[in-house]
Amino acid sequence: MKLFTSLLVCLSTLAFAQETKPFHEEEVSYWNTKDSVQLKGTLTLPNQGKNFPALILITGSGPQDRDETILGHKPFKAIAEYLGSRGYAVLRYDDRGGGKMNKTFINATIDNFIKDAEASLDYLKTRKEINPKKIGMLGHSEGGSVAPGVAAQRKDVAFVILMAAPGRSMVEVMRQQNRDLFYTAKIDSTVVETYVTEYFDKVFPAFATQQDTAQLSGLIRERIGFLRTKMSPNQLFVFGIPPKEEMYVKQVVTNYNGEWFRRFISFDPVPSLQKLTVPTLALNGTKDVQVNADMNLQGIENALQKAGNKRYKIVRLEGLNHLMLPAKTGLPQEYAAIKGDIDPTFLEAVYEWLQKEVR
């Protein structure tokens, strides 16, 4: 009898704890009418209050789910719950091909993602709980180029938060990414520079303008042939190039000769950033080896100054990686071993800024 009573007490306590969460979540769906795509997501709303300021969360590259789940980490879920507990509404949605979306990702580009974000903005403006004059966007990585892309075109984006976002052209970002990844992995700098200047710089930008598979394959083979005169087989293997190259060549062409990468490698977020006059917060971790903090935050600041933006803030978060988690090297190989969804210092920096600039 005592055991049964204790069980009832435990269940009652659990139910009470669940009921007293300061926010609730709602499954939502709405249409991007420009592309005839139905988007699906989660709207987090505070339990108390009304006329909430709101954020739209925009994921990084690839078909992500609404939580931006990466190797067990769910940064967007953590952001939504943290801000939902503090009086902000948060909309996060599945990418095409991610989560519950039934559309493929293969032909979608950043131009389509901008339309998806616009549709999310239009949807929030239909909700009576939301203050339509205080809807902003938080974009992570590639999503940090989508958000300015929307704000540059529309006057109803109230603020923008850039989370590990590019501040230079994508080809520049990728070039530095290659350097940082291999330098951090302790690869000899001379070998890295040879790879970057003689292979990356000549192969990957070619995908922006060239679609012929045979010509791209020929270019890759020619560049590998050059690298073989400068590097040992072991050094080439570090860059993923095996002794027998045909399978590698086929894989590179298959992976990169498509609409998304063609648009991605040719995209430059700077023109949109130079039109960004709304309050803007840009944050990056000093251990980010995918979107270099120094180079990109400086690029963002230069663009915002050119825009005449008087209400921006640049934040470097010490020791955090591309996912805004504490890291030793910042390399993606560490991601699975790191615990948590997102570091509290990131959440606190975002909240403090929102309280000042949006509340």
GIGI-V399368 format. One record per residue. PHI is phi in whole degrees, -180 to 180 (NA if undefined). PSI is psi in degrees with one decimal (* if undefined). Layout:
phi: (PHI & PHI)
psi: (PSI & PSI)
//
This chain:
phi: (NA & -63 & -62 & -64 & -63 & -63 & -64 & -63 & -64 & -62 & -65 & -64 & -63 & -63 & -63 & -64 & -63 & -68 & -69 & -95 & -58 & -76 & -144 & -135 & -120 & -133 & -72 & -132 & -145 & -161 & -109 & -87 & -72 & -67 & -110 & 55 & -122 & -90 & -99 & -129 & -161 & -127 & -106 & -97 & -128 & -63 & -74 & -111 & 104 & -159 & 55 & -75 & -67 & -138 & -123 & -107 & -97 & -122 & -76 & -85 & -61 & 93 & -77 & -88 & -85 & -63 & -86 & 53 & -67 & -134 & 49 & 91 & -83 & -128 & -63 & -72 & -63 & -65 & -63 & -62 & -71 & -64 & -75 & -63 & -77 & -123 & 96 & -114 & -85 & -137 & -110 & -126 & -139 & -73 & -70 & -61 & 88 & -114 & 57 & -96 & -77 & -105 & -96 & -76 & -94 & -58 & -103 & -84 & -126 & -59 & -64 & -70 & -67 & -63 & -65 & -62 & -66 & -62 & -64 & -65 & -62 & -61 & -64 & -60 & -70 & -89 & -89 & -67 & -76 & -101 & -80 & -66 & -92 & -131 & -107 & -125 & -130 & -117 & -115 & -104 & 56 & -58 & -61 & -75 & -99 & -67 & -59 & -63 & -62 & -74 & -64 & -72 & -99 & -128 & -95 & -102 & -92 & -82 & -163 & -137 & -119 & -107 & -108 & 51 & -99 & -67 & -121 & -136 & -60 & -62 & -67 & -67 & -62 & -67 & -60 & -68 & -58 & -61 & -59 & -65 & -61 & -80 & -62 & -64 & -80 & 69 & -82 & -54 & -62 & -64 & -66 & -62 & -65 & -63 & -62 & -66 & -80 & -100 & -120 & -57 & -63 & -99 & -94 & -69 & -61 & -65 & -66 & -69 & -121 & -111 & -115 & -71 & -61 & -64 & -68 & -65 & -62 & -64 & -64 & -63 & -61 & -63 & -70 & -64 & -58 & -65 & -61 & -64 & -82 & -115 & -130 & -81 & -56 & -65 & -66 & -62 & -64 & -58 & -91 & 85 & -99 & -83 & -58 & -100 & -93 & -60 & -64 & -63 & -60 & -62 & -66 & -62 & -64 & -63 & -73 & -113 & -90 & -148 & -62 & -62 & -70 & -59 & -74 & -62 & -70 & -99 & -82 & -131 & -78 & -60 & -55 & -70 & -62 & -73 & -108 & -87 & -111 & -78 & -52 & -136 & -117 & -119 & -127 & -152 & -91 & -70 & -99 & -75 & -104 & -103 & -128 & -53 & -63 & -62 & -64 & -81 & -65 & -66 & -63 & -63 & -63 & -59 & -67 & -67 & -65 & -66 & -73 & 78 & -72 & -100 & -126 & -123 & -140 & -110 & -129 & -101 & -101 & -65 & 80 & -99 & -96 & -66 & -93 & 60 & -124 & -65 & -142 & -87 & -111 & 90 & -66 & -59 & -61 & -83 & -52 & -66 & -87 & -85 & -93 & 99 & -103 & -166 & -76 & -58 & -64 & -67 & -60 & -65 & -64 & -65 & -63 & -61 & -67 & -60 & -62 & -79 & -94 & -111 & -63)
psi: (-43.0 & -39.8 & -43.5 & -42.4 & -42.1 & -39.1 & -42.1 & -39.9 & -43.8 & -45.3 & -39.7 & -41.8 & -42.8 & -44.9 & -40.5 & -41.1 & -39.9 & -38.7 & -28.2 & 11.7 & 138.9 & 6.2 & 164.4 & 160.8 & 146.4 & 129.6 & 130.4 & 158.5 & 148.9 & 167.8 & 136.2 & 96.5 & -22.8 & -35.0 & 1.0 & 50.5 & 128.6 & 124.1 & 147.2 & 138.1 & -165.7 & 129.1 & 119.8 & 126.8 & 136.0 & 148.7 & -30.7 & 140.7 & -173.2 & 174.2 & 49.1 & 140.3 & 151.9 & 152.3 & 142.0 & 125.5 & 130.6 & 122.7 & 172.0 & -164.5 & 147.9 & 163.7 & 87.3 & 156.6 & 175.8 & -25.0 & -3.9 & 51.0 & 121.1 & 110.6 & 44.0 & -17.4 & 141.2 & 72.3 & -37.0 & -33.6 & -42.9 & -41.6 & -45.5 & -43.8 & -38.6 & -49.6 & -33.5 & -28.4 & -10.3 & 23.5 & 10.7 & 139.9 & 143.9 & 127.1 & 123.3 & 142.3 & 156.0 & 139.6 & 162.8 & 124.3 & -5.2 & 157.1 & -125.0 & 9.6 & 137.9 & 9.3 & 143.9 & 159.4 & -18.1 & -37.3 & 3.8 & 140.1 & 179.4 & -28.5 & -37.7 & -38.3 & -32.3 & -41.7 & -37.8 & -42.7 & -38.2 & -41.6 & -35.5 & -40.8 & -46.5 & -38.8 & -47.7 & -31.4 & -12.8 & -10.4 & 125.6 & -20.6 & -15.3 & 139.2 & 110.4 & -15.2 & -0.2 & 48.4 & 123.5 & 179.8 & 138.3 & 116.5 & 132.9 & 130.1 & -119.3 & -32.9 & -23.7 & -6.0 & -26.7 & -46.3 & -49.8 & -30.2 & -37.3 & -48.0 & -27.9 & -22.6 & -22.9 & 150.6 & -1.5 & 14.8 & 116.4 & -28.5 & 163.8 & 135.0 & 124.3 & 114.4 & 105.9 & 50.4 & 151.1 & 139.3 & 8.4 & 174.5 & 153.1 & -34.7 & -36.2 & -41.0 & -44.9 & -37.8 & -47.4 & -34.6 & -45.2 & -45.1 & -49.8 & -41.6 & -45.0 & -34.8 & -45.0 & -31.2 & 8.6 & 30.6 & 140.8 & 131.5 & -35.3 & -40.9 & -42.5 & -45.0 & -36.2 & -45.1 & -46.3 & -48.0 & -32.7 & -14.0 & -63.3 & -52.2 & -23.7 & -24.7 & -56.4 & -40.4 & -23.5 & -27.1 & -19.5 & -29.8 & -17.6 & 127.6 & -11.0 & 118.8 & -42.3 & -42.4 & -40.2 & -42.3 & -41.1 & -39.6 & -43.9 & -44.4 & -42.0 & -42.0 & -36.6 & -40.7 & -40.8 & -44.8 & -33.9 & -22.6 & -11.0 & -19.2 & 156.6 & 162.5 & -38.1 & -38.9 & -41.3 & -37.7 & -31.3 & -35.1 & 11.4 & 9.2 & 111.9 & 168.4 & -40.9 & 114.1 & -12.7 & -43.4 & -37.9 & -46.2 & -45.6 & -41.1 & -43.0 & -46.1 & -42.2 & -42.6 & -34.1 & -13.1 & 69.9 & 172.2 & -42.3 & -51.3 & -34.2 & -44.0 & -38.3 & -49.4 & -20.0 & -1.9 & 143.1 & 114.5 & -11.0 & -44.8 & -38.7 & -40.4 & -33.5 & -6.6 & 4.2 & 104.4 & -5.8 & 162.5 & 130.8 & 131.7 & 125.3 & 123.8 & 143.8 & 153.9 & 143.7 & -14.0 & 11.6 & 116.4 & 6.5 & -39.8 & 95.2 & 123.8 & -50.1 & -50.2 & -44.9 & -38.1 & -36.3 & -40.8 & -41.3 & -45.9 & -42.6 & -43.6 & -41.9 & -36.1 & -39.4 & -31.4 & -13.0 & 21.3 & 120.5 & -4.3 & 59.4 & 158.2 & 135.2 & 127.5 & 123.5 & 122.0 & 112.5 & 128.4 & 6.2 & 149.2 & -163.8 & -24.4 & 8.1 & 45.5 & 149.7 & 135.8 & 156.6 & -50.2 & -27.6 & -6.8 & 144.7 & -23.9 & -20.8 & -18.7 & -47.3 & -25.5 & -12.5 & 137.2 & 153.6 & 171.7 & -36.7 & 149.4 & 139.5 & -30.0 & -32.6 & -48.6 & -42.9 & -40.4 & -40.8 & -46.8 & -45.6 & -40.6 & -43.0 & -41.7 & -35.8 & -44.9 & -24.6 & -42.5 & *)
//
